[in-house]
Structures are given as structure tokens and as C-alpha cells.
């Protein structure tokens, strides 16, 4: 009888091991984190099989290029917190393409089991484009049951300022995601066990004649358990309508290089900026005397940089910045010292 019970217990444990799926709980990276990735262009994409206890192995071309760097911020530490008052987190992306550099500020909020994007502001020289979601797009589902499909529809309005007339266009799309597999994965970064795979499909359309309709399928491998949203590996296939009427297909892989929490935000009690509004001089005061130098950058609401002052020395925690030559209007000032960073908004009369 004991042997029968023993064999039954072993059989039951094997069944539990065979049918239990790992779970996950995703969250955005905390404010101050910086995500750096490497992107590889592929001739083909083979994501491998779906299902339980899979083993995936991927090799990549010898050369890749750095993907855009994401910096996660509190909305109050960006230049545009008032534009998206419901947001609880933001990210800043800087992309350089030769001599051209643009910035993208994206704003998110977490509610229930999802984290959704509520809007973004794109800045390129004198051009800005503000997108607001009347129906926000779900960025991540914090958790998903195995083999269950979730879907989302989203709709946004974009106001584009080209330095003259303001153009308006709308974008609308749909997205589905499924937790379709789990197992272990071998990538150029190493071997990762106990990972789950998410398959995401996204369709986007726009009434802008200069924007192409697109379809995207992305496979994301993430660690099980409570983790930040930083996949250990991803594969994507982008299909869009070409300018000449043909179809453009892009295939790439993303490998994480680094996720660091390098910046600590000044607290409100550590740092103050006054007066506001300002006329001739902007004062930056520290609650305590700090012996290190600091850097100050001033931007207008279109992202144009008016001041970039580095290695400023100060006495008794006070720095004075000349603002007499600034045109009247709204500005943001970013103060950095070592790993400390904070952004304020002020008005120039």
C-alpha cells in the first residue's frame, strides 16, 4: 500500500510539473532607470514553437547598432507634465541619425492590470508633434493567463506644429497579445531559464497621407515572476505600405545591453527655483551647501535649448542664471549634479 501511495505521489508531482505554467507580474522600470539595447537587422525571423517547456536558441549577426536609449522619469521631471495630468510615469528617448537628433517624451499611467500610454510629444528642431489618446493604447498587461488572448483598440489625435500652420491627423489601431509559450532561451547575452514568451500583433492606420499603414508582430521573452518590463530578447516583423505602392518588410532582434538606475531625483526639499515668473535672474537654491559643481540646461516648450551651462560652481548652495535675454514665454530648466537630476518649469516675463 505504501508503495502504491509513493508511486501515486511521484506521478501527481510529475503532473503538476508538466501542467504548471510560470506566471509573471510586469511593471515599468522605476524613475531614474535607463534602458540600453542593441538592435540587429535580420534576413528572416523564426520565433520557434509555442507551447510548454520549450527550448529556444538564437544566434545573431556579428554587428548590431545601439537602439534608442530610454530614460524613465516622473512626469514632474519632464518639460510637459501639465499636458498629460493623468500620467504616473514618463520616458525620454533621444535618437540620433547623422547630424539630426530628435527627442520623444512619452507619458503612461497604470490602472488595474494594465499600463497604458496616454500621449507623447515629439520634438525635431522647430517641429513638434503632440499625440493625445482619446482611447489610450495598452503598453503592457501586468499579468496574463497562459494561452489566453487579450485585445485592445486605441485612437489618438496628433497636432503637428511645423513652425507655421498646425496640422491635425488621427491614428487608430488594434492590438492582441497572448502568453503562448514558456521554457528556457539561449541568446548572445547568455542562457535564461524560467522565461515566458508573449506574442503581440499590432495594426496601425492613419488619415495622414504621409503616414503609412503598418502591421507589426513582436515576440517578447521575459523572466517569470515580478519583474520590470525589460525583455531578455525580442524578435519583430514590421510590414508597411511603401511610398511607391509596394510593401516594406523590416525584421530585427533586440538584445538588452543594460538596465541601470543611475539617476536619483532631487527631492523638492533639496532644490528650489525662484522667482517664478522671472525677469532678469533665475535663482537655483539648495537646502544645504553642496561642494560639487552642477550643470544647468534651459529649454523652451518646443525643445530648443537656450542655455547649456556645465561645471557651474556655487557658494552656499545658490546659483544665479542670467535670463534677461530670454524671450517672454514658458521654459523648463534641468539641473544635474552627478547622479542627481530634476526639471522645473518657469515663466519669463
N, C-alpha and C positions, 0 to 999 in steps of 0.2 A: 504493500500500500504506500509506504514511504517513497519507494522508487517511482511509483506512478505519479504521486504528488510532485516529486522532484522534477520528473520529466515534463510534467504539465507546466510547472513554474518556468522552466527554461523555455518551453515553447511559447508561453504567454509573453515572456520578456522579449523574445525574438520578434513576436508580432508587434509589440509596442515600438520596438526599434525600427521595424520596417515601415510602420504607418505614421509614426510621429513626425511631424514636419517642424523644422525650426521656425520660430517667429522673430519678428523684428519690430522695433519702435524707432522710427526716424525722426530726427529733429534738425532744424537748421543749425549750422555751426554758430557758436556764441559770438557776440560782438567783439571785434578785435582780431578775429581769426582771418588768416589769409590762405586761400587755396591756390596752389600752383600745379598745373598739369602739363603733360606732354601729348601732342596730337600727332597721329600718323595717318597718312593717306594710304588707302588700301585699294588693290585692284578688284578684290572680291570680299564679301563678308559671309562667313559661315558661323553662325552663333552656336551650332551644336544642338543636341537634342534637348527637349523638355522632359520633365518627369523627376522622379525621386532618385536620390543618391547618385547623381551624375558626376562625372569627372571631366572637366574641360581643361584643355591645354592650348595656349595661344603663343605663337611667335610673331614678331613684328619686324618691319624693315629696320635696317641699321640706323637710319636717320629719321628724326622727327623734329617738330618745331614746337616751341613753347606755346601753349594755348593761353588765351587771355587770363589774367590774374584776377581773381575775385577777392575783394576785401569786404567782410561783413561788418556792418555798423549799426548802431542805434539810429533810428530816423532823426533824432535830435542832433546827431553829429554829421548830418548831411546838409547841403545848402537848401533843400526844398522840403522840409518836414511839413510845412503848412499845406502843401499841395496834396498830401495824402494823409489826412489826420487819423485815419483808422489803422494805419500800418503799425506793426510792432517790431519789424526788423527791416533792414535795408542792405543793399550791396552796391559796391562801386567797382566798375570794370573799366580798365584803361586798355585800349587796343592801339597798337602802332603798326601802320602799314607804310613802310618807307618814311617819307617826310610827314605823312598825315597821321594825326593822332586824334582819337575821339574818346569821349567818356560816356558811360552809361550808368545812371543811378536807377536801381530797381527797388520797389517797395513791396513788402509782404505782410501778411497777417496770418496768425494761427488761430483756428477756431475749430473746436471739436477734434475730429480725426484728420483734419487736413491743414495744409499750409498753402495759401493761395497768393498769387501775385495781383496786386490791386492797381499797379501802374508803373510807369517808368518815364525818365527824362533822358533823351539822347542829345549830346552836345558835340558839334563839329564846327570849330571856328565860329563863324557868325550865325550858324544854323542851329536851331533847337527843335526838337520834336517831343511833345508831351503826349503820352498814351494813358488813357484812363479806362479801366474796365468797368462798364456798367454791369457786366456779369463776369466776375473775376475768374481767372484761369487757375485751376488747381496745379500747384507745383509738385507737391508730394502728398501722398496718402501716408500718414504716420505709421499705419499698420494695415495689413491686408491678409485675409484668409487665403490659404493655399487653393489655387485653381479657381478663384472667384474673380470675375471681371468687374471693374469699376469704370464708370464713364463720366465725362464732363463736357459741357458745352460752354463756350466763352465768347464774349463780344466786347470789343474795345473801340474807342474813338480817339483818333490821333490828330492833334493840332500841330502843324509844321510851320515854323517861322523861318523864312529864308532871308530875313532882313528887309522884307517888303510886305507884300500881301501874305496873309495867313491861310494856308490850305488845310482843309479838313478831309480825312478819309476814314473809313471804317474797316475793321477786320473782324472776322468771325471764324470760329473753328470748333473742332471737336477732338476729344482725346479719350482713348481707352487704355487701361493698364491691367495687367494680370501678373500675379505671382505664379509663374508656370514651372519652376524647377528649383531644386536645391542640391547641394553637394559640395565639391571642392574644385578650385580653379588654380591653374598654374599660369602665371604671367611673367613678363620680364622683371617685375618687382618682387617675385617670389611665389611661394605656394600658400594659398589661403584655404583653410578648411571651414566647414560650417558656414557656407555662404548661401544666399538665396538669389534667384535671378528674377528680375522684373522685365516684362516686355511691354513697351509703351508705343502706341501708334497715335500720330497727331496729324490732323488735316487742317490747313490754314488757307483762307481765301480773303481777298480784299477787293474793294471797289476802286483802288488806286491803279490807274493804267500803267504805272511804272513799277508796280509790285507784282511779283509772280505768285500764282497759286503753288502750294507746296505740300508734299506728303513726307512724313518722317517716321521711321521705325527705329527705335533705340532699345538695346538690351543692356540692362544695368545689373552688375553683380555687386551686392552689398553684404556686409557682415551681418550675421544674425545677432539678435539682442538689441538693447538700447544703444543706438549709435547715432552720430551726426551724419548728415546727408553728404557723404563723400565716397562714391563708389570705388571699389578696388579695381574695377575695369569696366569699360563700356564700349559697345560697338554701335554704329549708327549708319543708316542709309537714308540720304536725303534725295528726294526726287522733286524737281520743279520745272515749270514751263520755261523754255528758253526764249530769248528775245526774238529769235528767228522762227519761232513756232515749234522748234524741236524740244526734246526732253533732256534735261541736265540731271545727271545722277552723280552724287558725291558719296563716297564711302570712307569712313575713318574710324579710328580707335583712339580712345583717351585713356592714358595711364596716369594716375596721380603721382606727382613728384613730391609734394609736401603739403601738409595742412598744419599751419603753425598759428599759435595765439601769441603774436609778437607785440601787440599794442595794448596798453592799458589806458583807458579813457580817464582824463582828468574829471574829477567829481566837481559838482557845482560849487562846493565849498572851497575847492583848491584854486579856482580860477574865475576871474570876472573880467568883463569887458565893459567899459563905460567911457564917456557918456553915450547914450543911445536915445535919440539921434545925436550925431556928431557933426561938428563944423570943421575945426582945424586939426585936432589931435585926438587920436583914439588911444585910450589907456588900457593896458593889459596888466592886471594885478594878480599876484599870487598871495595866498593866505599866509604863507611862510616864506622866508628867504630861501631861495634855491640857487646854488652856486654854479650850475651848469648853464651853458648857452642854450638858446632856443631859436626856432625858425617860425616865421610868420608868413602866410600867403593870403592875399586878398583877391576874391573873385567877384564879378558881377553875376547877376541872375542868368546870364547867357553862358556862363562858364569861362569868360575871358579873364585872364589873370592880370591884375593891375600892379600887384606888389609881390615880390618873392624875396624875402629878407631872411638870410640864414646867418647862423653864428652870432646872433644878437646877444650882447652881454647886458646884464641889468643889475641894478642895485636894490636891495631890499624888496625883491620880487615885483618890480614895477618896470614896464616897458612903455614908451610913448611912440606912436606911429603917426607920421605926418599924413593927414588926409585932405589937406587944403586943395590939392589938385584933382581930387576925385570928382567926377560929375555927380550931381544930385541923383539919388536913387537908392535901391536896396543892394546890399553886398553881403558876402559871407567871409569870415576870417577864420583860417585854420591855424591853430597854434600847436607846434610839435616840439617836444623836448625828449630826446632819447626814445623811450618806448611809450611816452605819454602823448596823447593826441586829443584835441577837441575842436569842434567847429561851432562858431556863433554867427548869428545874423545881426546886421546893424543897418541903420538908415543914415545916409549922408544928406544933410540939408543943403 
